[in-house]
Amino acid sequence: MTQTVSVVIPAYNSARTLDACLRSVYAQTHPVHEVIVVDDGSTDATAEIARRHPCTLLGGGANRGVSAARNAGIAAATGEVLFFLDSDEALTPDSVAAALELLRADPGLGCVHGVIAPEPLFDDGPVEHYKVLHAYWWRARGAGEVETAFFAQAAVPRAVFDRLGGFDESMRDSEDLEFSDRLAPHYRIVLTERVTARHDEEHRLGPLLAETYRRALLLVPALLSARRGGRSNLTANSPASVLAAALFLGSLPVAPWLPPALAAGLPAAGLLAFGLANLGLLRFAGRRRGAAFVPFFAGVHLLTHAALLAGAAVGGLRAAARAVAPRAARRGPAPRGGERGGDARGDARRGEVRAQEQAQDQEQAQDQDQDQDQDRDQDQDRDRDQNRRAVAGR
């Protein structure tokens, strides 16, 4: 039985890539039932480009983030399967067909998602080469049944959203991880190279590092949430790689105060460990782009680890502050959350704390009401006794 597919494409200022994205959808070997582009408040020609194609165009109001855009697409879609595709990606021709085949073969599957191709959608230079090669490498190595879903190119049966609800609209980053926390306990998730998309990645080093830092702000809360649920998230970098980078970077500021041998040995040991932890990745980069590209790749990879560690440290401190916030809340107003949508999980936790406190207040109020009722009953008993004695005295 053929399932109908609705392709949902959230788009924000996507004039550069949207035409290529839509062309790839209409070139699928499995015809799609409908294509829905949700314009999330774009200020460029995104809407105009969408109108050149036989798709449904939604939105056009204020920018609300990718979660709200996807939810709008879910609400409008009529297909049995929803295929999410980011507007800066172009699918390989068999991607939709492959996703449907996997979903049909396993009724317990709640999501089939794919990998980033090792070649970019548009070639913008060496920083983008680094980004797509790394993105392909870690996803392809993790292919199979996983506990994390990424929705840049992903097929999900509508029944899943009917059961779990949509994406958390308070989150502009890491919404994939939040939804995965709800998805994994009920459905299996498969990551496959049979679903592949070429991606127009960031090609400037500064914005790449800023994006890495921003996303890392939620890394510690996400890992803790997954651990509490007995799950493990897909991660782009191995623990050995992160620890080696931390050793190298952390040894640099203290080197002047260390004995000469240790001052030279610690950074060297960290750098060697970092190279060994990423040996397979560096070899892969060399095969794809040549040996001369490897030093540049390794340097950018180390810089992204620095941004990752900085973001994780700040995010961890914020998480620790939120953990003690309930005690502080009893002494005064709770501290405000973080920036953008990145502290939505903290907001949710503070909401839980407020709900618990409200429940306690309600219980106390009920206890007070019961005490007042008992007092009134006792007063009424005394009045009746006094009346009986008065009548008896007469």
C-alpha positions in Angstrom: 0.0 0.0 0.0 1.4 3.4 -1.1 1.6 6.0 1.7 1.0 9.6 0.9 3.9 11.9 1.8 3.7 15.6 2.8 7.0 17.4 2.5 7.3 20.2 5.1 10.0 22.8 4.5 10.5 25.6 7.1 12.2 28.5 5.4 13.8 31.7 6.7 15.7 34.0 4.3 16.3 31.0 2.1 16.4 32.7 -1.3 19.8 31.3 -2.0 18.9 27.7 -1.6 15.1 27.2 -1.8 14.9 26.7 -5.5 17.5 23.9 -5.4 15.7 22.4 -2.4 12.3 22.3 -4.1 13.7 21.0 -7.4 15.2 18.1 -5.5 11.8 17.3 -3.9 10.0 17.3 -7.2 12.7 15.1 -8.7 12.1 12.3 -6.2 11.5 8.8 -7.6 8.5 8.4 -5.3 6.1 11.2 -6.1 5.1 13.3 -3.1 1.5 14.1 -2.2 2.1 17.7 -1.4 4.9 20.2 -0.6 4.4 22.8 2.1 6.8 25.7 2.5 6.4 27.6 5.7 7.9 31.1 5.3 9.0 32.0 8.8 9.1 35.8 8.5 11.7 36.0 5.7 12.8 39.4 4.5 14.3 38.3 1.2 12.8 36.6 -1.9 11.9 33.3 -0.2 8.2 33.6 -0.7 8.6 34.7 -4.3 10.8 31.7 -5.1 8.3 29.3 -3.4 5.5 30.7 -5.6 7.4 29.6 -8.7 6.7 26.0 -7.7 3.5 24.0 -7.3 3.7 24.0 -3.5 1.6 25.4 -0.7 3.1 28.5 0.9 2.2 29.3 4.5 3.4 31.9 6.9 4.8 35.3 6.1 4.3 36.8 9.5 6.8 37.3 12.3 9.8 35.0 12.6 8.9 32.4 15.3 11.6 29.8 14.8 11.9 26.4 13.2 9.8 24.6 15.7 6.8 26.9 15.1 7.3 26.6 11.4 7.4 22.8 11.4 4.3 22.8 13.6 2.4 25.0 11.1 3.4 22.5 8.4 2.2 19.6 10.4 -1.2 21.3 11.0 -1.7 21.9 7.3 -0.4 18.6 6.0 -2.7 15.9 4.8 -0.2 13.1 4.1 0.2 9.9 6.1 3.9 10.5 6.4 5.5 13.9 7.0 9.0 14.4 5.5 10.8 17.3 7.0 13.5 19.0 4.9 15.5 22.1 5.7 15.4 24.8 3.1 19.2 24.8 2.7 19.3 21.2 1.7 18.7 19.2 -1.5 17.7 15.5 -1.4 19.2 12.7 -3.4 16.5 11.3 -5.8 15.7 8.1 -3.9 15.6 9.6 -0.4 11.8 9.7 0.1 11.4 6.2 -1.4 14.0 4.8 0.9 12.5 6.3 4.0 9.0 5.0 3.1 10.4 1.5 2.5 12.0 1.5 5.9 8.8 2.7 7.6 6.7 0.1 5.9 9.1 -2.7 6.9 8.9 -1.8 10.6 5.6 -0.5 12.1 7.5 0.3 15.3 9.6 3.0 13.5 8.8 6.5 14.6 11.4 8.3 12.5 13.8 7.7 9.6 16.4 10.4 9.2 19.4 10.8 7.0 22.9 12.1 6.6 24.6 15.1 5.2 26.4 14.4 1.9 30.2 14.9 1.9 29.9 17.5 -0.9 28.1 20.8 -0.2 25.1 22.1 -2.0 27.1 25.1 -3.2 30.9 25.1 -2.9 31.9 28.1 -0.9 35.4 27.2 0.2 37.5 25.3 2.7 35.5 26.1 5.9 32.4 24.6 4.3 34.4 21.6 3.1 35.4 21.0 6.7 31.9 21.3 7.9 30.2 18.9 5.4 33.0 16.3 5.7 32.7 16.3 9.5 28.9 16.3 9.4 28.9 13.3 7.0 31.6 11.4 9.0 29.9 11.3 12.4 26.4 10.7 11.1 27.5 7.9 8.7 29.5 6.2 11.5 26.4 6.3 13.7 24.0 4.9 11.1 21.6 2.2 12.3 19.1 2.2 15.1 19.7 5.3 17.3 18.0 7.2 20.1 18.3 10.7 18.6 16.5 12.1 15.6 17.6 15.1 13.5 14.8 16.6 11.4 16.8 18.4 8.7 15.9 15.4 6.5 13.5 13.1 8.3 10.3 11.1 7.7 7.8 10.7 10.5 4.4 9.0 10.4 1.6 11.4 11.2 0.4 9.1 14.0 3.6 9.9 15.9 2.5 13.6 16.2 -1.0 12.6 17.0 0.4 10.8 20.0 3.3 13.0 21.1 2.3 16.5 19.9 4.5 18.8 17.9 7.9 20.5 18.4 8.5 22.7 21.4 8.0 26.2 20.0 9.9 27.9 22.9 13.1 26.3 21.5 15.1 27.8 18.5 18.0 25.4 19.0 18.2 21.7 20.0 14.5 21.2 19.4 15.5 17.9 17.8 16.9 16.7 21.1 13.8 17.7 23.0 11.5 15.9 20.6 13.8 12.9 20.7 13.4 12.7 24.5 9.7 12.2 23.9 10.0 10.0 20.8 12.6 7.4 21.8 10.6 5.9 24.7 7.8 4.9 22.4 9.3 4.4 18.9 12.4 3.2 17.3 14.6 5.7 15.3 16.8 4.8 12.4 19.6 6.9 10.9 20.4 5.8 7.3 22.7 6.8 4.5 19.9 5.9 2.1 18.4 9.3 3.0 21.0 11.8 2.0 21.0 15.6 1.4 23.6 18.1 0.2 23.7 21.0 2.6 24.7 24.6 2.1 26.8 24.8 5.3 28.3 27.9 7.0 31.5 28.9 5.0 32.9 31.6 7.4 35.0 30.6 10.4 33.6 33.2 12.8 29.9 32.4 12.4 30.8 28.6 12.4 32.4 28.9 15.8 29.6 31.1 17.1 27.0 28.6 16.0 29.0 25.8 17.7 29.2 27.7 20.9 25.5 28.5 20.9 24.4 25.0 20.3 26.8 23.7 23.0 25.0 25.8 25.6 22.4 23.0 25.9 24.9 20.1 25.6 25.2 19.4 29.3 21.4 19.6 30.0 20.7 17.4 27.0 23.2 14.8 28.1 21.8 14.8 31.6 18.3 14.5 30.3 19.2 11.5 28.1 21.0 9.8 30.9 18.0 10.2 33.2 15.9 8.5 30.5 18.5 5.8 30.1 19.3 6.9 26.6 22.4 8.1 24.7 22.4 11.0 22.3 24.2 11.0 19.0 27.2 13.4 19.3 29.3 14.9 16.6 32.6 14.4 18.5 33.9 11.5 20.6 34.5 11.9 24.3 38.2 11.1 23.7 38.4 13.9 21.2 36.7 16.4 23.5 38.9 15.4 26.5 42.1 15.6 24.4 41.1 19.1 23.3 40.3 20.1 26.8 43.8 18.9 27.9 45.6 20.8 25.2 43.6 24.0 25.6 43.5 23.9 29.4 47.3 23.4 29.6 48.1 26.5 27.6 47.1 29.2 30.2 48.9 27.4 33.1 52.0 26.5 31.1 54.0 29.6 32.3 53.7 28.4 35.9 54.7 24.8 35.3 58.2 23.3 35.2 59.6 23.5 31.7 59.3 19.8 30.9 55.7 19.8 32.0 54.9 23.1 30.3 55.9 21.6 27.0 54.8 18.1 27.7 51.1 18.7 28.6 50.2 20.6 25.5 52.1 18.2 23.3 50.4 15.2 25.0 47.0 16.9 24.5 47.7 17.6 20.8 48.9 14.1 20.2 45.9 12.6 21.9 43.6 14.9 19.8 45.2 13.7 16.6 44.9 10.0 17.6 41.3 10.5 18.7 40.4 11.9 15.3 42.8 9.7 13.1 40.0 8.1 11.2 38.3 11.5 10.5 41.6 13.1 9.4 42.3 10.2 7.0 38.8 10.5 5.6 39.3 14.3 5.0 42.6 13.5 3.3 41.0 11.0 1.0 38.2 13.4 0.0 40.3 16.6 -0.3 43.9 15.6 -0.4 46.7 15.5 2.1 47.3 19.2 1.9 43.9 19.9 3.3 44.4 17.8 6.4 46.3 20.4 8.5 43.7 23.1 7.8 40.9 20.6 8.6 42.6 19.6 11.9 43.1 23.3 12.9 39.4 24.2 12.3 38.4 21.0 14.1 40.4 22.1 17.1 38.9 25.5 17.1 35.4 24.1 17.0 36.3 22.0 20.0 37.3 25.2 21.8 34.0 26.8 21.0 32.2 23.5 22.0 34.0 23.4 25.4 33.3 27.1 26.1 29.6 26.7 25.3 29.3 23.5 27.3 31.1 25.1 30.3 28.7 28.1 30.3 25.7 25.9 29.7 26.8 23.7 32.6 27.2 26.6 34.9 23.7 27.8 33.9 22.3 24.3 34.6 23.9 24.3 38.0 22.5 27.7 38.8 19.0 26.5 37.8 19.5 23.4 40.0 19.8 25.6 43.1 17.2 28.1 41.9 14.3 26.3 43.8 16.1 27.1 47.1 16.8 30.7 46.1 13.1 31.0 44.9 12.0 30.5 48.5 14.1 33.6 49.5 13.1 35.8 46.6 12.4 36.0 42.9 14.0 33.3 40.8 16.7 34.4 38.3 15.6 34.9 34.7 16.5 32.3 32.0 19.1 32.5 29.3 19.1 34.0 25.8 17.0 33.2 22.7 15.4 29.8 22.9 18.5 28.1 24.3 17.2 28.0 28.0 13.8 26.6 27.2 14.5 23.5 29.1 15.5 25.6 32.1 12.2 27.5 31.7 10.4 24.2 31.7 12.2 23.1 34.9 11.4 26.4 36.6 7.8 25.9 35.5 7.8 22.5 37.2 9.2 24.0 40.3 6.5 26.7 40.3 3.9 24.1 39.7 5.2 22.1 42.7 5.2 25.2 44.9 1.7 26.0 43.7 0.6 22.5 44.6 2.2 22.8 48.0 0.4 26.2 48.5 -2.9 24.5 47.5 -2.3 21.7 49.9 -1.5 24.2 52.7 -4.6 26.2 51.8 -6.7 23.0 51.9 -5.2 22.1 55.3 -6.1 25.6 56.5 -9.6 25.2 55.2 -9.9 21.9 57.0 -8.7 23.4 60.2 -11.2 26.3 59.8 -14.0 23.7 59.2 -13.0 21.8 62.3 -13.0 25.1 64.3 -16.4 26.0 63.0 -17.7 22.5 63.9 -16.3 22.8 67.4 -17.9 26.3 67.8 -21.2 24.9 66.6 -20.9 22.0 69.1 -20.3 24.4 71.9 -23.2 26.6 70.9 -25.5 23.5 70.8 -24.3 22.5 74.3 -24.9 26.0 75.6 -28.4 26.0 74.1 -29.2 22.6 75.6 -27.9 23.7 79.1 -29.9 26.9 78.7 -33.1 24.9 77.9 -32.4 22.5 80.7 -32.0 25.4 83.1 -35.4 26.8 82.1 
